[in-house]
Amino acid sequence: LFPEGQCNDSTMKCARCLLQLQCLRLVGQSARSAAQYGALLQSASSRQPNMPHNTQHQVLRRFHSSPACAKSRHVPAEFLNEDDKKRDKSLVTHDDLFEQVAKEAKTKATFNKVVDVFIKRDVRRRGHVEFIYAALKKMPEFGVARDLAVYNKLLDVFPKEVFVPRNFIQRMFNHYPRQQECGVQLLEQMENYGIMPNMETKVLLVQIFGEKSHPMRKYQRIMYWFPKFKHINPFPVPQQLPVDPVDLANFTLTRIANDLDAKVTVYQMPCTDITESGEQMTLPHIVGIQSPSQMEQLAKHNPSRPVFVEGPFPLWLRKTCVYYYILRADPTPPDEKVEEPYDPERCLDYPLQLDLDLDRDLGDDESFSVEDC
């Protein structure tokens, strides 16, 4: 820098020369980098002779990206193996976690072990919605679909006081809808299996979603309707059905029969027989039930007329389907019907026949006429 008024032509020329030298230095650096990139492209093109020639004149450019993009960098599909593809899906990962832990046996202890592993793995419980969906799907396999303690343990997987709405606007716009829908699905599975929530379930729902939420409303509906319909069936089906097929058939026929005096008869037990040709043949069980009136009608049936066997007809007992057959005969023709004497003592509460004497008595007024009224 020179004081004001002391700048001459020589100083101006020096400044111009310095600027030109800086420009030449920058041009030299860019030329060297271009030469290096050109050499790289030439070597790549020599390795791949099938590529077009215009790629040699392309200049590679660098892109500046954020750290978030660097974490989620795309990998071509040909470099991915089957294990990496499975890890991309959270549901498949959680299913694999259940399968890995349950290699020995699928019990309640192993199921709780998987839940404990997920809870201790991350404090923030990342992926808890996918884990709960996978756990709900695996519960019947582990035999814990009717265990209330396991459902409460799954509810405990949700982070506490995170999804609670803070004001009326958040309540109005369905605060955290994905998590609320997951909580409703858990309560619906409890409802499908007939599991009534307890006070611990209510406390967990209040801590997770608050009192004004969809899972809490679902809980209130369950607690209102379940006590009303729990014992409404006059013929309840037990939770554990008989394993023996003969006992199961006996229970089924007793439910079908409409007479308490009906008698169950076992005609054939399940057995295995070997034929003359040496083949092994399994004979099924045959169990029947008859009421006294059916026995009486069958005894009076004409042997010359056929009796038809119709079926099979399905009968569902919870998740078990049982098939049964019936005996049917054609109605008796009118010309073959035999009039039987009526027994007045057969039914005293509801008489089957009315024999009323409608003749006039001595005290009746014979001059009464309906037309005079």
HELIX and SHEET records of a PDB file:
HELIX    1   1 ASP A    9  ARG A   47  1                                  39    
HELIX    2   2 HIS A   53  HIS A   57  5                                   5    
HELIX    3   3 PRO A   67  LYS A   71  1                                   5    
HELIX    4   4 ALA A   77  PHE A   79  5                                   3    
HELIX    5   5 GLU A   82  ASP A   88  1                                   7    
HELIX    6   6 SER A   90  VAL A  101  1                                  12    
HELIX    7   7 LYS A  108  ARG A  121  1                                  14    
HELIX    8   8 HIS A  128  PHE A  142  1                                  15    
HELIX    9   9 LEU A  148  LEU A  155  1                                   8    
HELIX   10  10 PHE A  168  MET A  172  1                                   5    
HELIX   11  11 PRO A  177  ASN A  192  1                                  16    
HELIX   12  12 MET A  199  PHE A  209  1                                  11    
HELIX   13  13 HIS A  214  PHE A  229  1                                  16    
HELIX   14  14 PRO A  245  ILE A  256  1                                  12    
HELIX   15  15 PRO A  292  ALA A  299  1                                   8    
HELIX   16  16 PRO A  334  GLU A  336  5                                   3    
SHEET    1   A 2 LYS A 263  GLN A 268  0                                        
SHEET    2   A 2 ILE A 286  GLN A 290 -1                                        
SHEET    1   B 2 CYS A 271  ILE A 274  0                                        
SHEET    2   B 2 GLN A 280  LEU A 283 -1                                        
SHEET    1   C 2 PHE A 308  LEU A 317  0                                        
SHEET    2   C 2 THR A 320  ARG A 328 -1                                        
END                                                                             
